[in-house]
Amino acid sequence: MEFFTSCHGIPVFVNDSQKGDKTVVLLHGYLESSNVWEGFAALLSKEFRVITFDLPGNGLSGTRLPEHDMEFMADVTSAVLDVCGVKSASVTGHSMGGYVALAFARKYFERIDKLCLFHSTPNPDSEEKKANRDREIELIEAGKRELILRTAISGMFANENRKRLSEVIEEIVENAAVAEPEGTIACLRGMKNRDDMNGFLSSFTKPLMMIFGAKDNYISVETAEALMVKFPASRNLMLQNSGHSGFLEEAEISASALMEFLNYELKIKN
C-alpha cells in the first residue's frame, strides 16, 4: 500500500507491503528514492513485510532546510514505523541509507532487530570527500544538478553492468530529478557532517551484516576488507560482479543472502 503521511513536519511517501510476521525496512541511498527498491522488495516480500519510503529531500517526500542530519532522518524512520504500527524491524540501508540506519540503531536501539549495511560504512567523510560534497552543492546551486545526477548515478554501477542496466539507470536519474534541489543539498550537508560510527558499531550487540561490491567505485575493496576484519561478528558478502548497487546488479544473490541472514537469526531466537 502506498500513501503519504506527515513526519516531523514534512510529507513522507511510504510503501508498505503489510504482509509478514517480521518487518524489514529498506532505506535508499543518495540521489535515490523508494522506487529503487521495487524489484528487491518483491523478492523479500515472499517472506517478510517490507516497508520502504522516500527519505526527506528525496523522491516525493518533503525537505527540512537547511540540513538533513542522519539523526533527523532516523527520527523520520521511527515515525514511519509508528504510522505503520510496527514496534521493531530489521533495517537495511544502502549507501546514505546505511548512515541513516546506523543513526537509527544508535538512537532507537530497542526498535532495531537486525542491521544490514548495503554498500555503506560507519566511516565519516574524509576531508577530501567533504570538499567534494561542497563542490556538489555549488554545482547544484549553479543549476547543474542534472550533470551530477547522470555522473553519480552511472558511477553506482560496475562498468560492465551499465549497458545491461541502462534502462534502470535512466529510471533512477528521472526519479532523482523529481526531488527538490534544496533537498539534495540538505542531504549532502547531512552526510558531510555525520558522526564517525565505528565506535558505536563496535559496541553494537545485535545481528549485523555488511554487503559490498568488488567493483564498487565509491567503496574500495581495501576499505571493505578492513571493515570485515574490524567487525568479525558481522556476516559479510562480497558481490563479485557488482559496483555500488548490488541489489540491482546481483539482486537474487543479494536477496537470498539477506533473507538467509534474517531467517538464521530468527531460528536462533526460537
Backbone torsions as a table, in degrees:
resi	resn	phi	psi	omega
1	MET	NA	129.9	177.8
2	GLU	-101.8	138.4	178.7
3	PHE	-162.3	164.4	173.1
4	PHE	-104.3	144.4	172.7
5	THR	-139.7	167.7	177.6
6	SER	-106.5	125.0	-179.5
7	CYS	-130.5	118.3	177.8
8	HIS	52.2	41.3	171.2
9	GLY	87.7	3.3	178.8
10	ILE	-129.6	151.4	174.3
11	PRO	-73.5	139.7	-178.9
12	VAL	-131.1	129.9	178.8
13	PHE	-90.3	126.7	-173.0
14	VAL	-125.7	144.9	172.0
15	ASN	-128.1	119.8	-176.0
16	ASP	-126.3	118.7	179.8
17	SER	-69.6	-23.8	172.7
18	GLN	72.0	-17.8	-177.1
19	LYS	-104.4	138.7	177.6
20	GLY	127.9	141.6	-179.6
21	ASP	-74.7	-31.9	179.7
22	LYS	-115.2	143.6	-173.5
23	THR	-109.1	138.8	173.6
24	VAL	-121.1	127.9	174.8
25	VAL	-103.0	127.6	178.2
26	LEU	-107.6	118.5	-179.3
27	LEU	-105.1	121.1	-176.2
28	HIS	-77.3	170.9	-177.6
29	GLY	-96.8	-175.8	178.2
30	TYR	-61.1	135.9	-179.7
31	LEU	69.4	13.6	178.3
32	GLU	-113.3	-178.5	172.4
33	SER	-146.1	178.3	-178.9
34	SER	-61.6	-22.8	179.1
35	ASN	-58.1	-27.8	-174.8
36	VAL	-65.9	-21.5	-178.0
37	TRP	-89.4	-1.8	-168.2
38	GLU	-51.2	-54.6	-178.6
39	GLY	-67.6	-40.7	-179.4
40	PHE	-67.1	-40.9	178.7
41	ALA	-62.4	-36.3	178.9
42	ALA	-62.8	-36.1	177.5
43	LEU	-68.4	-43.2	-178.7
44	LEU	-70.8	-31.7	-174.5
45	SER	-68.8	-7.3	173.4
46	LYS	-65.8	-24.7	-177.5
47	GLU	-126.7	-18.8	-173.3
48	PHE	-132.6	154.7	167.0
49	ARG	-75.5	127.2	-175.4
50	VAL	-116.5	127.0	176.3
51	ILE	-117.6	127.4	172.6
52	THR	-127.5	156.1	174.9
53	PHE	-158.6	159.4	177.4
54	ASP	-79.5	116.2	176.9
55	LEU	-61.3	152.1	-179.4
56	PRO	-48.7	133.7	179.7
57	GLY	83.3	5.3	-178.1
58	ASN	-129.1	151.9	177.5
59	GLY	55.3	-125.9	-176.8
60	LEU	-99.4	1.2	179.7
61	SER	-80.6	159.1	-177.6
62	GLY	-81.4	-179.8	-176.2
63	THR	-124.7	139.2	170.7
64	ARG	-110.5	113.7	-177.9
65	LEU	-83.0	153.8	0.4
66	PRO	-98.1	-5.3	-172.3
67	GLU	-141.9	138.9	172.9
68	HIS	-103.3	87.4	177.1
69	ASP	-72.5	160.8	-173.5
70	MET	-64.1	-31.2	179.8
71	GLU	-68.6	-38.1	176.8
72	PHE	-63.3	-43.9	179.8
73	MET	-69.1	-28.1	172.4
74	ALA	-66.8	-38.8	176.6
75	ASP	-61.2	-41.1	178.4
76	VAL	-65.1	-40.2	177.3
77	THR	-59.0	-45.1	178.3
78	SER	-62.5	-40.1	179.5
79	ALA	-65.7	-37.8	177.2
80	VAL	-62.8	-41.7	177.1
81	LEU	-60.7	-40.5	177.8
82	ASP	-60.3	-47.1	-179.0
83	VAL	-60.6	-37.6	-179.0
84	CYS	-83.4	-2.9	178.6
85	GLY	71.5	32.6	-177.6
86	VAL	-109.9	125.4	-179.6
87	LYS	-78.3	-42.6	-179.8
88	SER	-149.2	158.7	-176.6
89	ALA	-155.8	160.6	166.9
90	SER	-82.5	139.7	-175.2
91	VAL	-123.0	126.9	175.6
92	THR	-117.0	125.3	-178.5
93	GLY	-121.1	129.0	177.0
94	HIS	-94.3	123.2	174.5
95	SER	53.8	-114.0	177.1
96	MET	-55.9	-35.8	177.6
97	GLY	-60.6	-29.3	175.2
98	GLY	-68.0	-36.6	176.4
99	TYR	-63.9	-40.3	178.2
100	VAL	-65.9	-42.5	179.9
101	ALA	-60.3	-40.4	177.9
102	LEU	-64.6	-43.6	177.9
103	ALA	-63.1	-38.8	177.8
104	PHE	-64.2	-44.8	-179.4
105	ALA	-62.1	-36.9	-179.9
106	ARG	-73.3	-41.9	-174.4
107	LYS	-84.7	-31.1	-176.6
108	TYR	-125.6	54.2	-173.2
109	PHE	-54.1	-39.1	-176.9
110	GLU	-70.2	-13.2	-176.8
111	ARG	-98.0	-6.1	-177.8
112	ILE	-106.7	129.0	178.8
113	ASP	-89.8	-48.0	-178.6
114	LYS	-147.1	154.6	-176.2
115	LEU	-127.8	130.3	174.5
116	CYS	-125.7	122.3	174.0
117	LEU	-95.9	115.6	-173.6
118	PHE	-108.5	104.5	-174.0
119	HIS	53.5	49.4	-178.5
120	SER	-148.0	161.1	-177.6
121	THR	-140.5	162.9	173.7
122	PRO	-83.8	0.3	-175.6
123	ASN	-73.2	144.1	174.4
124	PRO	-78.3	170.4	174.8
125	ASP	-66.7	139.2	170.3
126	SER	-74.0	167.5	178.0
127	GLU	-62.0	-36.5	177.3
128	GLU	-63.7	-43.4	-179.5
129	LYS	-66.4	-38.6	177.4
130	LYS	-60.9	-41.5	178.9
131	ALA	-64.4	-38.5	177.6
132	ASN	-64.2	-39.1	178.1
133	ARG	-64.9	-39.1	176.7
134	ASP	-61.6	-39.3	178.5
135	ARG	-66.6	-38.1	177.2
136	GLU	-61.8	-42.5	178.3
137	ILE	-60.4	-43.3	178.9
138	GLU	-61.7	-40.9	179.1
139	LEU	-65.8	-41.2	178.8
140	ILE	-64.1	-43.6	179.6
141	GLU	-65.0	-24.0	178.2
142	ALA	-88.7	6.5	177.3
143	GLY	82.4	22.2	-176.0
144	LYS	-113.5	32.9	-177.6
145	ARG	-64.3	-35.0	-178.1
146	GLU	-59.5	-37.3	177.3
147	LEU	-61.8	-42.1	178.7
148	ILE	-64.7	-44.0	-178.5
149	LEU	-57.5	-50.9	-175.3
150	ARG	-68.2	-39.9	-178.4
151	THR	-70.6	-49.5	-175.7
152	ALA	-69.1	-41.2	-177.4
153	ILE	-70.7	-40.4	175.2
154	SER	-60.7	-37.2	-179.5
155	GLY	-68.2	-12.9	178.6
156	MET	-74.2	-10.4	-175.8
157	PHE	-114.1	146.0	174.2
158	ALA	-60.2	145.7	-175.8
159	ASN	-51.2	-43.1	-175.3
160	GLU	-75.6	-9.7	-179.8
161	ASN	-97.8	-9.0	-172.5
162	ARG	-67.1	-39.3	179.9
163	LYS	-67.5	-45.6	-179.3
164	ARG	-61.4	-34.7	-175.7
165	LEU	-109.3	25.7	-175.9
166	SER	-59.8	-37.9	179.3
167	GLU	-68.3	-37.4	177.4
168	VAL	-64.4	-44.3	179.3
169	ILE	-61.0	-44.0	180.0
170	GLU	-63.3	-38.0	179.4
171	GLU	-65.9	-40.2	177.7
172	ILE	-63.4	-41.8	178.3
173	VAL	-60.9	-46.3	-179.1
174	GLU	-63.6	-41.3	178.7
175	ASN	-67.6	-36.4	179.6
176	ALA	-65.2	-32.8	-178.5
177	ALA	-68.4	-17.8	179.5
178	VAL	-70.8	-32.3	-177.3
179	ALA	-66.4	153.2	177.8
180	GLU	-71.1	137.8	176.6
181	PRO	-55.1	-36.2	179.2
182	GLU	-62.7	-31.5	177.9
183	GLY	-69.0	-40.1	177.3
184	THR	-62.0	-42.6	178.6
185	ILE	-63.7	-42.2	179.5
186	ALA	-61.1	-37.9	177.4
187	CYS	-68.5	-41.2	178.5
188	LEU	-60.2	-42.9	179.1
189	ARG	-64.7	-40.2	179.5
190	GLY	-64.3	-42.3	178.6
191	MET	-67.0	-40.9	-179.0
192	LYS	-60.3	-38.1	-173.3
193	ASN	-99.2	8.7	-175.8
194	ARG	-68.8	159.4	-177.9
195	ASP	-76.3	157.3	166.6
196	ASP	-74.5	118.0	-174.9
197	MET	-103.7	11.6	-179.9
198	ASN	-62.5	-41.7	179.6
199	GLY	-63.0	-44.3	178.4
200	PHE	-62.2	-46.7	-176.1
201	LEU	-65.0	-30.0	177.3
202	SER	-64.4	-28.7	-178.7
203	SER	-99.3	0.4	-177.6
204	PHE	-69.5	125.2	-171.9
205	THR	-105.3	2.9	-179.6
206	LYS	-101.0	166.1	-176.4
207	PRO	-57.6	135.4	-176.9
208	LEU	-128.8	139.8	172.9
209	MET	-134.1	143.3	174.9
210	MET	-127.4	132.4	179.6
211	ILE	-120.8	128.7	-179.2
212	PHE	-128.0	166.7	176.1
213	GLY	-116.6	132.7	-178.1
214	ALA	-68.3	-15.9	-178.3
215	LYS	-119.9	30.7	-178.7
216	ASP	-73.2	127.0	179.1
217	ASN	-81.2	-11.3	-175.3
218	TYR	-111.6	-26.6	175.9
219	ILE	-123.5	112.3	-175.7
220	SER	-69.0	155.9	176.1
221	VAL	-59.1	-37.6	179.6
222	GLU	-61.6	-42.9	178.2
223	THR	-64.7	-44.0	179.8
224	ALA	-61.7	-46.3	-178.2
225	GLU	-65.0	-36.6	178.5
226	ALA	-63.9	-38.1	178.8
227	LEU	-69.5	-36.2	177.6
228	MET	-62.5	-38.2	178.4
229	VAL	-72.2	-39.4	-175.9
230	LYS	-66.7	-32.4	-177.6
231	PHE	-119.7	75.7	-172.6
232	PRO	-65.6	-20.1	-180.0
233	ALA	-77.8	-11.9	-178.2
234	SER	-74.7	143.5	166.5
235	ARG	-82.0	135.0	-174.4
236	ASN	-127.7	148.3	175.7
237	LEU	-139.3	126.3	173.3
238	MET	-107.8	108.7	179.4
239	LEU	-77.2	118.0	-171.0
240	GLN	-75.2	-22.0	-175.4
241	ASN	-119.3	27.8	-178.0
242	SER	-123.5	151.9	169.8
243	GLY	-93.7	-116.9	-175.7
244	HIS	-99.3	6.4	-174.6
245	SER	-135.1	56.6	-176.0
246	GLY	-59.7	-27.8	179.5
247	PHE	-70.5	-11.4	173.4
248	LEU	-109.4	-38.0	-177.0
249	GLU	-76.8	-37.6	177.1
250	GLU	-136.7	64.5	-170.5
251	ALA	-62.1	-48.5	-175.0
252	GLU	-67.2	-40.5	177.8
253	ILE	-63.3	-44.1	-179.1
254	SER	-64.2	-46.9	-178.4
255	ALA	-63.9	-42.1	179.6
256	SER	-61.8	-44.0	-179.5
257	ALA	-66.3	-41.5	-179.6
258	LEU	-66.0	-43.6	179.8
259	MET	-66.5	-35.9	176.6
260	GLU	-62.3	-43.3	177.7
261	PHE	-60.0	-48.0	-178.6
262	LEU	-66.2	-45.5	-178.9
263	ASN	-67.7	-37.9	178.8
264	TYR	-59.9	-46.0	-179.1
265	GLU	-66.2	-34.4	178.1
266	LEU	-64.9	-41.1	179.9
267	LYS	-65.2	-38.7	179.6
268	ILE	-61.8	-41.5	-178.9
269	LYS	-66.8	-33.0	-178.0
270	ASN	-82.3	NA	NA
